[in-house]
């Protein structure tokens, strides 16, 4: 999966395990796009804050 012209590290790390990658992408799509009381901007903001709290480089 390419985004912004490159394959992100997390996707590259999961790519050898097709089931893990499929399930992770399914979770991401559900969290970001399923019906929710949170709008998309708030979901993205929560994802960024969580990544920062976990010291993620991406």
C-alpha positions, 0 to 999 in steps of 0.5 A, a space after each residue: 500500500 502506497 501513500 504519499 509516494 512511499 510504502 510506510 514502515 509499518 506496512 512493510 513490516 507486516 507485509 510478509 504476514 498477509 493475515 496480519 496485514 489484512 487484519 490490521 488494515 481491516 481494523 484501521 478502515 473500521 476505526 477511521 471510516 465506520 459509523 461513529 460519534 467521532 468525526 474523521 478529524 477527531 479520529 485522526 487527531 486521536 491517532 496522532 496523539 496515540 502515536 506520539 504517546 507511543 513514540 512512533 516515528 511515522 
